[in-house]
Amino acid sequence: MPNPREDYLRMFPEYDVQGMHFPVRCGHCGIVYDMGRVEVLQRYQDCSMWKCPGCKVLVDDRKPPWGVRHYTELDKNGRPRE
């Protein structure tokens, strides 16, 4: 019998997130970086903005429906959070 959890884990590889406090994977270039170490360029009342260390795209931390999701949060094992 197929296991949906195993299929999910096969679709998404693990990333090396050792030593990262808040690991994320960029939705544009795919690199994995620690959001806790990015240099915040601007703080607003509803979000913070920074540039992705890989592709230099301007990213903010608003969640849909108010913003576009520019990154995927990863858990401490390097897998996408559900």
N, C-alpha and C positions, 0 to 999 in steps of 0.2 A: 504494500500500500504506500503511495507517495506521501512524503512528509513535507508540508509547505515550508516549515522552518529550515530544513536542510536545503531545499531549492533556493530559498532566500540567501542563505549563507554562501552557496555556490555562485550566485549572480554577483555578489559584492565581495571583492578580495579584501584581505586584511591589510592595513597600513601600519607602518612603524610609528607609533605614537608615544614611545617611551620618553618619559620626562616632560611631556606636554601637559599643561593644566586644563586647557579647553581646546582639544584638537578639532579641526574642521578641514573639509576638502573643498577646494574652489570649484564652483560650478562652471567656470569658464576655461581654465587651463588644467584643472585636475590635480594641482599640487596639494600636499597636506601641510598645514602650518598651524602654529599655536596662536589662537585668537587672543590669548592672554598676553602675548608679547608684541602685538602689532602696535604701530605708532598711530594713535587716533589723531586724525586731521581736524575734525570738527565734531563738536557735541551740540546736539539740539535737544529740545524738550522731549521728543519722542524717539530719538535714535542717536547713535554714534556712527561716524564715517571714517574709513581708512582705505588704503590701497592694498590690494592683494600683493604679497611679496613676490609672486611669480610673474603674473601678467600685468600688474599695475592698474587693474580695473578698479574704479571707485566702488566700494562695497559699503552697505549699511546693514544694521542689524534689525531692521523692521521685519515683521513677519506678515505673510499674506493675510488679509486682502489689502493691507496698506502699503506693502512694498514687495519687490521681487526677491525671491530667495536666491542669493548669490552663492551660497555655500551649503554644505551638508554637515551637520554636527556628527562627530564620531564618538563612540564610547571609549573606555580605557583599553579595550582590546583592538581598537582600530576598525571596528565595524560601524556602519551607519546606525544612528539611534532610530528606534521605531517610534 
